[in-house]
Amino acid sequence: MTKQQLLENIANLRIWQKGDKRAPHKPLLLLMALSRLQQNKQRLALFSEIEKPLTELLIEFGPQRKSHHPEEPFHRLPKDGIWELANDQGVVTTEGKKFTKTILRKEAIKGGFTPEIYKLIQSNKKLVTQLASILLEAHFPQTIHQDIADAVGLDSDISNQEQTTQQKKRKRDPAFRGKILQAYNHRCAICGFDVRLGNTPIALEAAHIKWHQAGGPDTEQNGLALCSLHHKLLDRGALAISEEFKVIISEKANGYIGFQEWLLDFEGKELRVPQREVYMPDIGFMEWHVREVFQGESLYGT
């Protein structure tokens, strides 16, 4: 496999789909594997070694679910041609087999990049950052890329990486930011922040309610003008917007300095509305965010 083929394989990773539900399992596991490779750890890792940290990543960066399944990406990745399973007897085939958590633990199944891909990345360590950047761009908003990289232990500044051709699969509307800031009169829809340098807004951003990576459109109804802090809090699931257009705060959020002023003080407060009613956030996009991103109980019974 060539470098270009590997980049394309990662960009075209097959992800479980059911409606517009998020499934970040494979990307998070691959980011863990890239971190292991960067740290010169063994190519293959026992499922029992991966299970707990991957579950913690799914809880922190995935949607809220009644249960989490780190075993799914672990035994399904071989079908993507970049991963293999093995035990003490050698490579384990996945055809016609069902791998539960118990089986993976009991049979001491290991998983990791294939030898070919492992050697390819080892010979060009810059590939670690390139591959990580592709995975992050395809599945998570930019505001939380570095958080995820830090959580998996990747030693690189992911936020400064240039996008590769593979990452530009779905084009963004370059006018999106301007449209959203204008719709909200260049003020944060939550706190009203509107600092400018001359005529240029500072630390004011256009946030997608339904992530671009999940198919959210670049429209006013799917955007909010937010200061950089409230944008990140929205993308991390610390806050959300209810169908009454009020701010709701995750019960998991806590802290001291700034927690009261930047989160709790806005609990139950109404969103600052855009200049035109037609630009009001779409209820469907807000429902998606509460269900798939917000770190709390869904308000919509899903």
C-alpha positions in Angstrom: 0.0 0.0 0.0 1.3 3.5 -0.9 1.1 6.6 1.2 -1.6 8.0 -1.1 -3.7 4.8 -0.8 -3.5 4.9 2.9 -4.6 8.5 3.1 -7.6 7.6 0.8 -8.5 4.6 2.9 -8.5 6.6 6.1 -10.5 9.4 4.4 -13.1 6.8 3.1 -13.4 4.9 6.3 -16.6 2.9 6.5 -18.7 4.2 9.5 -21.8 2.6 10.9 -24.9 4.6 9.9 -28.4 4.8 11.2 -30.1 8.0 10.3 -27.9 10.9 11.4 -26.6 9.2 14.6 -22.9 9.7 15.4 -20.6 6.7 15.5 -17.0 7.9 16.3 -15.8 4.5 17.4 -13.5 3.7 14.5 -11.9 7.2 14.3 -11.2 7.3 18.1 -9.7 3.8 18.0 -7.5 4.7 15.1 -6.3 7.9 16.8 -5.4 5.7 19.8 -3.4 3.4 17.5 -1.6 6.3 15.9 -0.6 7.6 19.4 0.7 4.1 20.3 2.7 4.0 17.1 4.1 7.5 17.8 5.2 6.3 21.2 6.9 3.2 19.7 4.6 0.8 21.5 4.0 -2.7 20.2 2.0 -2.9 16.9 -0.8 -5.0 18.4 -2.6 -4.3 21.7 -4.8 -6.6 23.7 -8.5 -5.7 23.6 -8.4 -5.8 27.4 -5.8 -3.0 27.3 -7.8 -0.9 24.8 -11.3 -1.4 26.2 -11.3 1.0 29.2 -9.5 4.0 27.6 -11.6 3.7 24.4 -14.8 3.5 26.4 -13.7 6.7 28.2 -13.1 8.4 24.9 -16.5 7.4 23.7 -18.1 8.8 26.8 -16.2 12.1 26.6 -16.3 12.7 22.8 -19.2 10.5 21.6 -23.0 10.9 21.9 -24.7 9.9 25.2 -25.7 6.3 25.1 -27.1 3.8 27.6 -24.1 1.5 26.8 -20.9 1.8 24.9 -19.3 -0.8 22.6 -15.5 -0.5 22.2 -15.5 -4.1 20.9 -17.3 -3.0 17.7 -14.5 -1.0 16.0 -11.9 -3.4 17.4 -13.2 -6.4 15.4 -14.8 -4.5 12.5 -11.7 -2.5 11.3 -10.1 -5.5 9.5 -12.8 -5.1 6.8 -11.3 -1.6 6.0 -8.0 -3.3 5.0 -5.9 -1.4 7.5 -6.3 -3.4 10.7 -5.8 -7.0 11.8 -6.6 -9.2 14.8 -4.3 -11.9 16.2 -3.7 -14.1 19.1 -0.8 -16.3 20.2 -1.4 -18.6 17.3 -1.3 -15.9 14.6 -3.7 -13.8 12.6 -7.4 -14.3 13.5 -10.0 -14.2 10.7 -13.2 -12.3 11.3 -15.3 -14.0 8.6 -18.5 -15.6 10.1 -17.4 -14.9 13.7 -19.0 -12.9 16.4 -16.7 -11.1 18.8 -18.2 -10.0 22.1 -16.3 -8.2 24.8 -16.1 -11.5 26.8 -14.7 -13.4 23.8 -12.1 -10.8 23.0 -10.9 -10.8 26.6 -11.0 -14.5 27.1 -9.2 -15.4 23.9 -6.6 -12.6 24.5 -7.3 -11.1 21.0 -5.0 -8.3 20.0 -5.6 -5.7 17.3 -3.6 -3.0 15.4 -2.5 -1.7 12.1 -1.4 -4.4 9.6 2.4 -4.9 9.4 2.5 -3.2 6.0 0.8 -0.1 7.2 2.6 0.0 10.5 6.0 0.0 8.6 4.8 2.6 6.2 3.8 5.0 9.0 7.0 4.2 11.0 9.1 5.1 7.9 7.4 8.5 7.7 6.3 9.7 11.1 4.7 12.8 9.5 2.0 10.5 8.4 0.8 10.2 12.0 -0.2 13.9 12.1 -1.6 13.7 8.5 -3.8 10.7 9.3 -4.9 12.1 12.6 -5.8 15.4 11.0 -7.9 13.5 8.3 -9.8 11.6 11.0 -10.5 14.6 13.1 -11.6 16.8 10.3 -14.0 14.2 8.9 -15.7 13.4 12.2 -15.3 16.3 14.7 -15.6 20.1 14.6 -12.3 22.0 14.7 -13.0 23.5 18.1 -12.3 20.1 19.8 -9.6 18.6 17.6 -6.8 19.4 20.0 -8.8 18.2 23.0 -9.2 14.8 21.3 -5.5 14.7 20.3 -4.5 15.5 23.8 -6.9 12.9 25.3 -5.5 10.1 23.1 -1.9 11.2 23.7 -0.9 12.4 20.3 2.2 14.6 20.6 1.5 17.2 17.9 -0.3 20.4 17.3 -3.2 19.1 15.3 -4.9 22.5 15.2 -2.2 23.9 12.9 -2.3 21.2 10.3 -3.3 22.1 6.8 -6.2 20.2 5.3 -5.3 17.6 2.7 -7.2 16.8 -0.5 -8.9 13.9 1.3 -10.3 16.2 4.0 -12.2 18.4 1.6 -14.7 15.7 0.6 -17.7 18.0 1.4 -17.2 21.7 0.6 -18.0 24.4 3.1 -19.7 27.6 2.1 -17.0 30.3 2.5 -19.7 32.9 3.1 -21.2 30.9 6.1 -19.3 32.9 8.8 -20.2 36.2 7.3 -23.9 35.3 6.9 -24.2 34.1 10.5 -22.4 37.0 12.1 -24.6 39.4 10.1 -27.7 37.5 11.1 -26.9 38.0 14.8 -25.7 41.6 14.4 -22.1 40.6 15.1 -22.9 39.6 18.7 -22.7 36.3 20.6 -26.1 34.8 20.7 -25.6 33.6 24.3 -23.6 36.3 26.1 -23.7 39.3 23.7 -19.9 39.5 23.3 -19.1 41.9 20.5 -15.5 43.1 20.8 -14.0 44.5 17.6 -10.6 45.7 16.5 -11.6 48.6 14.3 -14.4 47.1 12.3 -13.3 43.5 12.6 -15.0 41.2 15.1 -12.5 39.5 17.5 -13.1 35.9 18.9 -16.6 35.8 17.3 -17.3 32.7 15.3 -20.0 31.0 13.3 -21.0 27.7 15.0 -22.9 24.9 13.4 -25.7 23.5 15.6 -25.7 20.2 13.7 -22.1 19.6 12.9 -20.8 20.0 9.3 -19.3 16.5 9.7 -22.7 15.1 10.4 -24.3 16.7 7.3 -25.3 19.9 8.9 -25.9 22.6 6.2 -24.2 26.0 6.0 -27.4 27.9 6.5 -28.5 30.6 8.9 -31.0 28.1 10.4 -28.1 25.8 11.4 -25.8 28.5 12.6 -25.2 30.6 15.7 -22.9 33.5 16.2 -21.0 32.7 19.3 -17.9 33.9 21.1 -15.0 31.4 20.8 -15.6 30.2 24.4 -19.4 29.5 24.0 -18.7 28.0 20.6 -16.3 25.4 22.2 -18.7 24.8 25.1 -21.5 24.1 22.5 -19.3 21.7 20.5 -18.1 19.9 23.7 -21.7 19.4 24.8 -21.4 21.5 28.0 -24.4 23.5 26.8 -27.2 23.2 24.3 -30.3 25.1 23.2 -33.8 23.9 24.0 -36.8 24.0 21.7 -37.9 27.1 23.6 -34.6 28.7 22.5 -33.2 28.7 26.0 -29.7 27.8 27.2 -29.4 24.5 29.0 -26.3 23.4 30.9 -24.9 19.9 31.3 -25.0 18.5 34.8 -21.5 17.2 34.1 -20.1 20.7 33.8 -18.4 22.0 36.9 -15.6 24.3 38.0 -14.7 27.4 39.9 -13.4 30.5 38.2 -15.5 31.2 35.1 -17.9 28.4 35.7 -20.6 30.6 37.2 -20.0 33.6 34.9 -19.7 31.7 31.6 -22.1 28.8 32.2 -24.4 28.8 35.2 -25.4 32.5 34.8 -26.9 31.6 31.4 -28.9 28.6 32.5 -32.5 29.1 31.3 -31.7 32.3 29.6 -33.3 32.9 26.2 -31.0 32.9 23.1 -30.4 36.3 21.5 -32.6 36.1 18.4 -31.2 36.9 14.9 -32.3 40.0 13.1 -34.8 38.2 11.0 -37.3 35.5 12.2 -36.5 33.4 9.1 -33.0 32.9 10.5 -34.2 31.4 13.8 -32.5 28.1 14.6 -34.2 25.0 13.2 -35.7 22.8 15.9 -34.5 19.6 14.1 -30.9 20.8 14.2 -31.2 21.6 17.9 -32.7 18.2 18.6 -29.8 16.5 16.9 -27.3 18.5 19.0 -29.0 17.6 22.2 -29.2 13.9 21.2 -25.8 13.5 19.7 -23.5 16.1 21.4 -25.0 17.4 24.6 -23.5 15.7 27.6 -26.8 15.2 29.5 -30.2 13.7 29.3 -32.0 14.3 26.0 -35.0 16.7 26.3 -36.7 15.0 23.4 -37.1 11.4 24.6 -34.7 9.8 22.1 
